[in-house]
Amino acid sequence: LMVQTINELNQLGVSVHDNSEFMRVLRNQRFTGATGEFRVVEGTNDRTSIGFQIYNARHVEGNTHIGDYSPSSSTIISFFKEVEWPGLAKAVPTDMHESDLNCDYYKDKADFSLT
């Protein structure tokens, strides 16, 4: 974004120290980045909302496209396949770890207190 802005200012013969021109040129930049089209919404300093695909990342089986995020749609998040959690579970796992693991970071085994 910055490189494109500076290059365009140089082509126009405008100093990068001209703040109003710098911001005008910066806000008019458009390009395709890693997450899709980039552009600044007119009248704001916010980039446009872009959608993306939601994947179930599995080491052995590979990634599976399971849903979409579309911020400009009436249905912002839609899933068309269930999420498969570790162990092929269909339910969201808890934040609790198995108590039989020998881990120094378990709350009941910690050598310190936060109080």
N, CA, C and O of each residue as an XYZ file, in Angstrom:
460
protein
N       0.832     -1.189      0.000
C       0.000      0.000      0.000
C       0.875      1.250      0.000
O       0.678      2.154     -0.812
N       1.830      1.294      0.906
C       2.694      2.467      0.996
C       3.577      2.606     -0.248
O       3.768      3.708     -0.761
N       4.110      1.481     -0.726
C       4.975      1.532     -1.902
C       4.193      2.030     -3.109
O       4.679      2.875     -3.860
N       2.990      1.513     -3.296
C       2.164      1.956     -4.416
C       1.840      3.441     -4.294
O       1.864      4.167     -5.288
N       1.540      3.890     -3.092
C       1.230      5.297     -2.865
C       2.423      6.176     -3.198
O       2.284      7.175     -3.904
N       3.588      5.812     -2.698
C       4.805      6.603     -2.947
C       5.161      6.598     -4.436
O       5.539      7.632     -4.986
N       5.042      5.434     -5.091
C       5.322      5.371     -6.526
C       4.396      6.284     -7.316
O       4.835      6.986     -8.228
N       3.114      6.274     -6.966
C       2.168      7.130     -7.684
C       2.464      8.608     -7.440
O       2.387      9.412     -8.368
N       2.799      8.974     -6.209
C       3.154     10.365     -5.915
C       4.376     10.794     -6.727
O       4.413     11.907     -7.251
N       5.370      9.918     -6.831
C       6.561     10.219     -7.628
C       6.205     10.423     -9.100
O       6.728     11.329     -9.748
N       5.309      9.574     -9.628
C       4.875      9.711    -11.024
C       4.136     11.029    -11.247
O       4.237     11.625    -12.320
N       3.394     11.485    -10.237
C       2.651     12.746    -10.335
C       3.543     13.954    -10.070
O       3.138     15.094    -10.297
N       4.763     13.697     -9.586
C       5.667     14.783     -9.254
C       5.276     15.501     -7.974
O       5.573     16.684     -7.802
N       4.604     14.781     -7.072
C       4.136     15.350     -5.812
C       5.023     14.841     -4.683
O       5.390     13.666     -4.666
N       5.366     15.699     -3.755
C       6.198     15.323     -2.617
C       5.432     14.392     -1.671
O       4.232     14.556     -1.450
N       6.148     13.420     -1.123
C       5.536     12.532     -0.128
C       5.264     13.283      1.175
O       4.578     12.766      2.057
N       5.795     14.492      1.299
C       5.580     15.305      2.497
C       4.338     16.180      2.394
O       3.994     16.888      3.340
N       3.662     16.132      1.243
C       2.390     16.849      1.070
C       1.292     15.949      1.642
O       0.764     15.079      0.949
N       0.960     16.169      2.910
C       0.066     15.254      3.635
C      -1.294     15.063      2.977
O      -1.780     13.935      2.893
N      -1.909     16.129      2.515
C      -3.253     15.991      1.933
C      -3.205     15.181      0.634
O      -4.078     14.348      0.392
N      -2.187     15.423     -0.202
C      -2.049     14.632     -1.431
C      -1.689     13.187     -1.118
O      -2.194     12.261     -1.753
N      -0.817     13.002     -0.140
C      -0.430     11.647      0.261
C      -1.665     10.849      0.661
O      -1.848      9.722      0.201
N      -2.514     11.419      1.513
C      -3.710     10.703      1.978
C      -4.709     10.491      0.845
O      -5.362      9.449      0.782
N      -4.833     11.471     -0.052
C      -5.756     11.312     -1.178
C      -5.327     10.142     -2.054
O      -6.149      9.303     -2.422
N      -4.037     10.083     -2.388
C      -3.516      9.009     -3.238
C      -3.601      7.665     -2.508
O      -3.971      6.657     -3.108
N      -3.265      7.650     -1.235
C      -3.335      6.418     -0.452
C      -4.757      5.866     -0.422
O      -4.959      4.664     -0.594
N      -5.737      6.731     -0.207
C      -7.138      6.284     -0.126
C      -7.689      5.823     -1.472
O      -8.714      5.142     -1.517
N      -7.029      6.183     -2.558
C      -7.499      5.768     -3.887
C      -6.823      4.495     -4.388
O      -7.122      4.046     -5.495
N      -5.928      3.904     -3.615
C      -5.239      2.689     -4.039
C      -6.207      1.513     -4.079
O      -7.081      1.369     -3.224
N      -6.025      0.683     -5.091
C      -6.806     -0.552     -5.219
C      -5.862     -1.619     -5.743
O      -5.103     -1.384     -6.683
N      -5.913     -2.789     -5.131
C      -5.099     -3.900     -5.610
C      -5.650     -5.189     -5.039
O      -6.440     -5.176     -4.095
N      -5.230     -6.297     -5.615
C      -5.620     -7.609     -5.110
C      -4.507     -8.122     -4.229
O      -3.381     -8.324     -4.685
N      -4.827     -8.334     -2.950
C      -3.862     -8.842     -1.984
C      -4.135    -10.297     -1.663
O      -4.914    -10.957     -2.352
N      -3.500    -10.794     -0.626
C      -3.635    -12.200     -0.237
C      -5.056    -12.555      0.171
O      -5.471    -13.703      0.013
N      -5.820    -11.581      0.698
C      -7.185    -11.870      1.148
C      -8.237    -11.310      0.213
O      -9.414    -11.262      0.571
N      -7.843    -10.887     -0.972
C      -8.804    -10.376     -1.940
C      -8.549     -8.923     -2.276
O      -7.456     -8.403     -2.053
N      -9.576     -8.265     -2.820
C      -9.433     -6.877     -3.255
C      -9.223     -5.949     -2.062
O      -9.898     -6.068     -1.040
N      -8.282     -5.028     -2.208
C      -8.059     -4.011     -1.191
C      -8.469     -2.665     -1.753
O      -8.068     -2.284     -2.853
N      -9.267     -1.959     -0.989
C      -9.571     -0.562     -1.273
C     -10.122      0.051     -0.006
O     -10.661     -0.649      0.850
N      -9.986      1.364      0.113
C     -10.482      2.082      1.280
C     -11.891      2.560      0.968
O     -12.149      3.085     -0.115
N     -12.808      2.377      1.922
C     -14.189      2.820      1.737
C     -14.202      4.344      1.743
O     -13.627      4.977      2.629
N     -14.866      4.927      0.741
C     -14.916      6.382      0.618
C     -15.473      7.034      1.881
O     -16.486      6.589      2.421
N     -14.814      8.081      2.344
C     -15.256      8.805      3.530
C     -14.789      8.193      4.839
O     -15.122      8.696      5.913
N     -14.018      7.108      4.762
C     -13.523      6.446      5.978
C     -12.048      6.125      5.787
O     -11.481      6.365      4.721
N     -11.449      5.590      6.810
C     -10.104      5.033      6.689
C     -10.157      3.519      6.808
O      -9.149      2.881      7.113
N     -11.333      2.942      6.569
C     -11.529      1.498      6.683
C     -11.385      0.840      5.324
O     -11.773      1.410      4.305
N     -10.827     -0.361      5.312
C     -10.781     -1.119      4.065
C     -12.126     -1.793      3.848
O     -12.895     -1.967      4.793
N     -12.409     -2.166      2.626
C     -13.670     -2.819      2.313
C     -13.742     -4.164      3.011
O     -12.726     -4.833      3.198
N     -14.937     -4.554      3.390
C     -15.143     -5.878      3.980
C     -15.087     -6.908      2.870
O     -15.711     -6.742      1.822
N     -14.347     -7.957      3.104
C     -14.232     -9.003      2.102
C     -14.650    -10.328      2.709
O     -14.500    -10.551      3.911
N     -15.160    -11.180      1.890
C     -15.556    -12.501      2.349
C     -14.408    -13.477      2.248
O     -13.389    -13.198      1.615
N     -14.580    -14.620      2.873
C     -13.580    -15.675      2.751
C     -14.239    -17.013      2.999
O     -15.344    -17.093      3.536
N     -13.546    -18.053      2.603
C     -14.041    -19.409      2.796
C     -13.545    -19.945      4.130
O     -12.443    -19.617      4.571
N     -14.364    -20.771      4.768
C     -14.019    -21.381      6.051
C     -13.669    -22.845      5.781
O     -14.435    -23.579      5.157
N     -12.504    -23.246      6.263
C     -12.030    -24.607      6.033
C     -11.860    -25.357      7.343
O     -11.525    -24.772      8.373
N     -12.095    -26.653      7.288
C     -11.772    -27.560      8.379
C     -10.374    -28.078      8.066
O     -10.189    -28.851      7.125
N      -9.392    -27.653      8.853
C      -7.998    -28.036      8.596
C      -7.703    -29.355      9.290
O      -7.774    -29.460     10.514
N      -7.376    -30.347      8.499
C      -7.088    -31.684      9.025
C      -5.732    -32.119      8.499
O      -5.504    -32.115      7.289
N      -4.836    -32.491      9.392
C      -3.474    -32.858      8.992
C      -3.457    -34.049      8.034
O      -2.809    -33.995      6.990
N      -4.157    -35.107      8.380
C      -4.093    -36.339      7.596
C      -5.046    -36.288      6.399
O      -4.654    -36.607      5.277
N      -6.306    -35.883      6.641
C      -7.313    -35.931      5.594
C      -7.250    -34.743      4.637
O      -7.841    -34.790      3.558
N      -6.545    -33.686      5.016
C      -6.496    -32.494      4.179
C      -7.580    -31.499      4.573
O      -8.410    -31.778      5.439
N      -7.563    -30.355      3.940
C      -8.505    -29.286      4.260
C      -9.810    -29.467      3.501
O      -9.813    -29.871      2.339
N     -10.924    -29.164      4.173
C     -12.239    -29.290      3.564
C     -12.976    -27.964      3.693
O     -13.089    -27.415      4.790
N     -13.474    -27.453      2.581
C     -14.258    -26.221      2.564
C     -15.613    -26.523      3.213
O     -16.390    -27.318      2.684
N     -15.898    -25.888      4.360
C     -17.126    -26.204      5.102
C     -18.082    -25.024      5.233
O     -19.212    -25.200      5.690
N     -17.654    -23.828      4.841
C     -18.547    -22.686      4.978
C     -17.970    -21.436      4.345
O     -16.865    -21.433      3.801
N     -18.762    -20.365      4.436
C     -18.351    -19.080      3.874
C     -18.668    -17.951      4.839
O     -19.657    -17.996      5.571
N     -17.805    -16.931      4.827
C     -18.034    -15.686      5.557
C     -18.230    -14.605      4.502
O     -17.333    -14.343      3.701
N     -19.411    -13.976      4.502
C     -19.752    -12.960      3.509
C     -20.306    -11.734      4.229
O     -21.514    -11.653      4.451
N     -19.448    -10.775      4.600
C     -19.901     -9.634      5.400
C     -20.930     -8.743      4.720
O     -21.655     -8.021      5.404
N     -21.014     -8.771      3.396
C     -21.988     -7.929      2.708
C     -23.276     -8.677      2.375
O     -24.162     -8.116      1.730
N     -23.394     -9.924      2.800
C     -24.569    -10.744      2.531
C     -25.553    -10.676      3.705
O     -25.175    -10.308      4.817
N     -26.807    -11.028      3.452
C     -27.789    -11.070      4.548
C     -27.482    -12.216      5.508
O     -27.841    -12.148      6.683
N     -26.825    -13.266      5.023
C     -26.357    -14.360      5.865
C     -24.838    -14.230      5.942
O     -24.124    -14.620      5.019
N     -24.356    -13.678      7.053
C     -22.937    -13.355      7.153
C     -22.066    -14.605      7.189
O     -21.047    -14.671      6.501
N     -22.460    -15.599      7.990
C     -21.702    -16.853      8.062
C     -22.638    -17.991      7.704
O     -23.730    -18.101      8.263
N     -22.222    -18.830      6.787
C     -23.026    -19.995      6.430
C     -22.139    -21.230      6.391
O     -21.056    -21.217      5.805
N     -22.611    -22.290      7.021
C     -21.910    -23.578      7.002
C     -22.742    -24.555      6.194
O     -23.961    -24.616      6.357
N     -22.099    -25.317      5.326
C     -22.816    -26.347      4.574
C     -22.295    -27.739      4.894
O     -22.784    -28.731      4.352
N     -21.300    -27.812      5.778
C     -20.816    -29.081      6.327
C     -20.534    -28.853      7.798
O     -20.230    -27.737      8.219
N     -20.639    -29.926      8.579
C     -20.336    -29.819     10.009
C     -18.832    -29.722     10.238
O     -18.033    -30.284      9.488
N     -18.466    -28.994     11.295
C     -17.065    -28.937     11.697
C     -16.713    -30.279     12.323
O     -17.465    -30.797     13.149
N     -15.584    -30.837     11.938
C     -15.103    -32.063     12.572
C     -13.943    -31.682     13.468
O     -12.891    -31.250     12.997
N     -14.146    -31.846     14.754
C     -13.140    -31.497     15.750
C     -12.167    -32.652     15.920
O     -12.417    -33.731     15.384
N     -11.074    -32.472     16.640
C     -10.110    -33.573     16.841
C     -10.806    -34.841     17.328
O     -11.715    -34.788     18.156
N     -10.373    -35.952     16.813
C     -10.985    -37.230     17.156
C     -12.295    -37.452     16.422
O     -13.073    -38.330     16.796
N     -12.552    -36.660     15.373
C     -13.770    -36.707     14.567
C     -15.026    -36.374     15.366
O     -16.131    -36.732     14.959
N     -14.865    -35.693     16.497
C     -16.017    -35.297     17.316
C     -16.838    -34.251     16.561
O     -16.294    -33.446     15.806
N     -18.144    -34.276     16.775
C     -19.037    -33.298     16.150
C     -19.357    -32.154     17.107
O     -19.837    -31.106     16.675
N     -19.097    -32.340     18.393
C     -19.375    -31.309     19.388
C     -18.123    -30.466     19.631
O     -16.999    -30.959     19.534
N     -18.333    -29.199     19.945
C     -17.221    -28.305     20.238
C     -16.526    -28.808     21.499
O     -17.182    -29.013     22.520
N     -15.215    -29.008     21.447
C     -14.510    -29.497     22.640
C     -14.482    -28.437     23.735
O     -14.554    -27.240     23.457
N     -14.379    -28.883     24.960
C     -14.289    -27.941     26.070
C     -12.884    -27.363     26.108
O     -11.991    -27.823     25.396
N     -12.700    -26.366     26.934
C     -11.381    -25.772     27.102
C     -10.549    -26.523     28.131
O      -9.406    -26.149     28.392
N     -11.102    -27.568     28.713
C     -10.406    -28.328     29.741
C      -9.549    -29.408     29.089
O      -9.967    -30.043     28.121
N      -8.353    -29.608     29.623
C      -7.464    -30.642     29.125
C      -7.670    -31.928     29.910
O      -8.221    -31.925     31.011
N      -7.223    -33.007     29.328
C      -7.293    -34.292     30.017
C      -6.455    -34.217     31.288
O      -5.298    -33.799     31.236
N      -7.013    -34.610     32.417
C      -6.323    -34.464     33.700
C      -5.181    -35.463     33.890
O      -4.346    -35.277     34.775
N      -5.132    -36.515     33.078
C      -4.069    -37.492     33.278
C      -2.773    -37.117     32.549
O      -1.778    -37.835     32.651
N      -2.777    -36.024     31.831
C      -1.545    -35.584     31.183
C      -0.612    -34.975     32.214
O      -1.065    -34.263     33.110
N       0.670    -35.237     32.105
C       1.651    -34.700     33.027
C       2.144    -33.359     32.488
O       3.114    -33.298     31.732
N       1.454    -32.279     32.893
C       1.776    -30.956     32.375
C       1.926    -29.980     33.529
O       1.042    -29.874     34.379
N       3.048    -29.263     33.559
C       3.316    -28.313     34.638
C       2.386    -27.110     34.614
O       2.352    -26.352     35.582
N       1.640    -26.914     33.553
C       0.814    -25.720     33.425
C      -0.626    -25.917     33.911
O      -1.423    -24.980     33.871
N      -0.961    -27.111     34.363
C      -2.307    -27.299     34.895
C      -2.477    -26.478     36.156
O      -1.557    -26.364     36.966
N      -3.646    -25.915     36.315
C      -3.925    -25.032     37.450
C      -3.662    -25.729     38.783
O      -3.093    -25.130     39.695
N      -4.073    -26.990     38.900
C      -3.910    -27.698     40.168
C      -2.465    -28.155     40.408
O      -2.136    -28.569     41.520
N      -1.597    -28.088     39.391
C      -0.209    -28.522     39.546
C       0.767    -27.350     39.524
O       1.973    -27.549     39.663
N       0.263    -26.145     39.354
C       1.157    -24.987     39.222
C       1.841    -24.691     40.537
O       1.269    -24.890     41.609
N       3.089    -24.206     40.445
C       3.867    -23.867     41.623
C       3.694    -22.404     42.032
O       4.417    -21.914     42.900
N       2.751    -21.714     41.421
C       2.567    -20.296     41.736
C       1.081    -19.989     41.844
O       0.232    -20.800     41.474
N       0.792    -18.823     42.351
C      -0.601    -18.391     42.483
C      -0.749    -17.001     41.904
O       0.159    -16.176     42.007
N      -1.887    -16.743     41.299
C      -2.152    -15.415     40.735
C      -2.823    -14.490     41.756
O      -3.077    -13.320     41.471
N      -3.105    -15.024     42.938
C      -3.755    -14.177     43.963
C      -2.773    -13.740     45.017
O      -3.144    -13.027     45.949
